[in-house]
Structure formats: C-alpha cells, structure tokens
C-alpha cells in the first residue's frame, strides 16, 4: 500500500491522505516529481528516456521521463525524486543538481489492462545533468525495460509527431526547452 497526500491545485497537502490505487480509481489529486536527465555529447544536448515495463499500471511499454514517481505522504518533491532515481536507475542525485523547470497540474483518464485509470497530478519538473552512459544505470526491472539517450531535438520531434510509443507531454518538453535555453548548458 502506497499512501499519498491529497493536494490542492498548487501541490499543497490538504491534510488528507489516500492510497495510490484509490487515487487512480477516483482521480484524486496527488503529487509527483518528474526528473529529466541531460548530458551534452559532441555538442548535442541529449535526454535520457526510460522505456516503461510492460507490467506498469499505466502506459506499459512506452518511452517516458528519465525518472518520475509519486510522492509518499509527508515527503516532498526533491527528496522523493532523489529516492526514485536511486530505486529506478541506480543513480545518486543531489539536491544542488536540480534545475527547477516548472509545475504542471493535469488530469487524464484511460483504460490500461482492462481497467479505467484516472490520474490527477501536480508535478514539479526538474532537469539534472549527468554525464553517464546507458550501461552505467542499474535499472529496476519491475519498473522499466531499458534506458536510452536521445538527441533532445529529435526527442521533441518524435513526441510531437508520435514517432515513438510514449507518454510524454509536449508541454513538459517545452518547459524544459525554455528553462535550458536560459541556462548555459
């Protein structure tokens, strides 16, 4: 059982909690951290994508954010993101590496594995630079199948034109793009 804080539209806990499965059955608003890992190779900005396990409760087999996760009740965005990166990717991130790119509040519903999945999230979006190879990651096989580095411009195009199976929101890629353009990377 994974207990989450119920939050307002800004991600502030209301004082109520809910089990993750109930949150997705009823579409109750909760928090997640979205961390996009970047590196620069031969002058090209690359982003790490994970390929979700076929057993995931939503978007099985799709390319997704480098690492993301629900925030347990009583926890906060960055500490939860650090823990999630260690669990999913076997990589250590540090709070001072996080570049805040913005917050998204969104809702959707879709059927997966024959069940209705309702999601209502407030997500903080971060970029972190890590000069690693795909083989350096120790992926959590229950959560994901693989990770790949992709040219960020190619990633934006692939998502916009739906060339790869993905559950990536263009709004989030635009947030990253806007933030990183204002930083020396």
C-alpha positions as CSV (number, residue, x, y, z in Angstrom):
1,X,0.0,0.0,0.0
2,X,1.4,3.4,-1.0
3,X,-0.2,6.4,0.8
4,X,-0.2,9.8,-0.9
5,X,-1.1,13.3,0.3
6,X,-4.2,14.7,-1.3
7,X,-3.2,18.2,-2.6
8,X,-4.7,21.4,-3.9
9,X,-4.1,22.6,-7.4
10,X,-0.7,24.1,-6.3
11,X,0.5,20.8,-4.8
12,X,0.0,21.9,-1.2
13,X,-1.2,19.0,1.0
14,X,-4.8,19.4,2.3
15,X,-4.2,17.2,5.4
16,X,-6.0,14.2,3.9
17,X,-4.2,11.1,2.6
18,X,-5.3,8.4,0.1
19,X,-4.0,5.1,-1.1
20,X,-2.4,5.3,-4.6
21,X,-4.8,2.8,-6.1
22,X,-7.8,4.7,-4.8
23,X,-6.3,8.0,-6.1
24,X,-6.1,6.4,-9.6
25,X,-9.6,4.8,-9.3
26,X,-11.2,8.1,-8.3
27,X,-8.9,10.7,-9.9
28,X,-7.9,12.3,-6.6
29,X,-5.2,15.0,-7.0
30,X,-1.7,14.0,-5.7
31,X,1.9,14.9,-6.3
32,X,4.7,13.5,-8.5
33,X,8.3,14.5,-9.3
34,X,9.4,14.5,-12.9
35,X,13.2,14.4,-13.4
36,X,14.7,14.6,-16.8
37,X,18.4,13.7,-17.1
38,X,20.5,15.5,-19.7
39,X,24.1,15.4,-20.9
40,X,26.0,17.1,-23.7
41,X,27.8,14.8,-26.2
42,X,29.8,16.2,-29.1
43,X,27.9,19.5,-28.9
44,X,24.5,17.8,-28.8
45,X,22.1,18.1,-25.9
46,X,20.8,14.6,-25.1
47,X,18.0,13.5,-22.8
48,X,17.6,10.1,-21.1
49,X,14.3,8.3,-21.7
50,X,13.1,5.3,-19.9
51,X,11.1,2.5,-21.5
52,X,8.4,1.5,-19.1
53,X,7.8,-2.1,-18.2
54,X,5.0,-3.9,-19.9
55,X,3.6,-4.6,-16.4
56,X,3.1,-1.0,-15.5
57,X,-0.4,0.0,-14.5
58,X,-0.3,2.9,-17.0
59,X,1.4,3.3,-20.4
60,X,3.1,-0.1,-20.4
61,X,6.0,-0.3,-23.0
62,X,6.1,3.5,-23.6
63,X,9.0,5.8,-23.5
64,X,8.8,8.2,-20.6
65,X,10.5,10.8,-18.4
66,X,14.0,9.8,-17.2
67,X,12.7,9.1,-13.7
68,X,9.4,10.0,-12.1
69,X,7.4,8.9,-9.2
70,X,4.6,9.5,-6.7
71,X,5.5,11.4,-3.6
72,X,4.6,9.5,-0.4
73,X,2.5,11.2,2.2
74,X,4.7,13.5,4.3
75,X,7.5,13.7,1.8
76,X,8.5,16.5,-0.5
77,X,9.3,16.8,-4.3
78,X,13.1,16.7,-4.3
79,X,13.8,14.1,-1.6
80,X,11.2,11.8,-3.2
81,X,12.9,12.4,-6.7
82,X,16.3,11.5,-5.2
83,X,15.0,8.3,-3.8
84,X,13.1,7.4,-7.0
85,X,16.2,7.9,-9.2
86,X,18.2,5.6,-6.9
87,X,15.5,3.0,-7.0
88,X,14.6,3.1,-10.7
89,X,18.0,4.0,-12.2
90,X,20.6,3.1,-9.5
91,X,22.0,6.7,-9.8
92,X,22.6,9.1,-7.0
93,X,21.3,12.7,-7.5
94,X,22.0,15.6,-5.2
95,X,19.6,18.4,-4.3
96,X,22.0,21.1,-5.7
97,X,21.9,19.5,-9.1
98,X,18.2,20.0,-9.6
99,X,17.2,22.8,-12.1
100,X,13.5,23.7,-11.4
101,X,11.7,24.0,-14.8
102,X,8.1,24.5,-13.5
103,X,5.0,22.8,-12.2
104,X,2.2,21.1,-14.2
105,X,-1.3,20.3,-12.9
106,X,-3.1,17.9,-15.2
107,X,-5.8,15.2,-15.4
108,X,-6.5,12.4,-17.8
109,X,-8.2,9.0,-17.9
110,X,-7.6,6.0,-20.0
111,X,-8.0,2.2,-19.9
112,X,-5.0,0.0,-19.2
113,X,-5.1,-3.8,-18.7
114,X,-8.9,-3.6,-18.9
115,X,-9.2,-1.1,-16.0
116,X,-10.1,2.6,-16.0
117,X,-7.1,4.6,-14.8
118,X,-7.8,8.2,-13.7
119,X,-4.8,10.5,-13.0
120,X,-4.9,13.9,-11.4
121,X,-1.4,15.2,-10.7
122,X,0.6,18.2,-9.6
123,X,4.1,17.6,-10.9
124,X,7.2,19.5,-10.3
125,X,9.5,19.2,-13.4
126,X,13.3,19.2,-13.0
127,X,16.4,18.9,-15.2
128,X,19.6,17.3,-13.9
129,X,22.8,17.0,-15.9
130,X,24.6,13.6,-15.6
131,X,27.5,12.6,-17.8
132,X,26.7,8.8,-17.8
133,X,26.4,6.0,-20.3
134,X,23.2,4.0,-20.6
135,X,25.1,1.0,-19.3
136,X,26.0,2.9,-16.1
137,X,22.4,2.8,-14.9
138,X,21.2,-0.1,-12.8
139,X,17.6,-0.2,-13.9
140,X,14.8,-1.6,-11.7
141,X,13.4,-4.3,-14.0
142,X,9.9,-4.2,-12.3
143,X,9.5,-0.6,-13.4
144,X,11.3,-0.3,-16.7
145,X,12.8,-2.3,-19.5
146,X,15.6,0.0,-20.7
147,X,17.0,3.5,-20.9
148,X,18.3,5.3,-24.0
149,X,20.0,8.6,-24.6
150,X,18.3,10.6,-27.4
151,X,19.1,13.9,-29.0
152,X,16.7,16.4,-27.3
153,X,15.7,18.0,-30.6
154,X,14.9,14.5,-32.0
155,X,13.0,13.6,-28.9
156,X,10.8,16.7,-29.2
157,X,10.1,15.9,-32.8
158,X,9.4,12.2,-32.1
159,X,6.9,13.1,-29.4
160,X,5.2,15.9,-31.4
161,X,4.8,13.6,-34.4
162,X,4.2,10.4,-32.3
163,X,7.0,8.5,-34.0
164,X,7.8,6.5,-30.8
165,X,5.4,4.9,-28.3
166,X,5.4,7.4,-25.5
167,X,3.6,9.0,-22.6
168,X,5.5,12.3,-22.7
169,X,3.6,15.6,-22.7
170,X,4.9,18.2,-25.2
171,X,4.0,20.9,-22.6
172,X,6.7,19.4,-20.3
173,X,9.3,19.2,-23.1
174,X,8.6,22.9,-23.8
175,X,9.1,23.8,-20.2
176,X,12.5,22.0,-20.2
177,X,13.4,23.7,-23.5
178,X,12.5,27.2,-22.2
179,X,14.4,26.7,-19.0
180,X,17.5,25.2,-20.6
181,X,17.7,27.9,-23.2
182,X,18.1,30.4,-20.4
183,X,21.0,28.4,-18.8
184,X,24.5,27.8,-20.1
185,X,24.5,24.0,-20.8
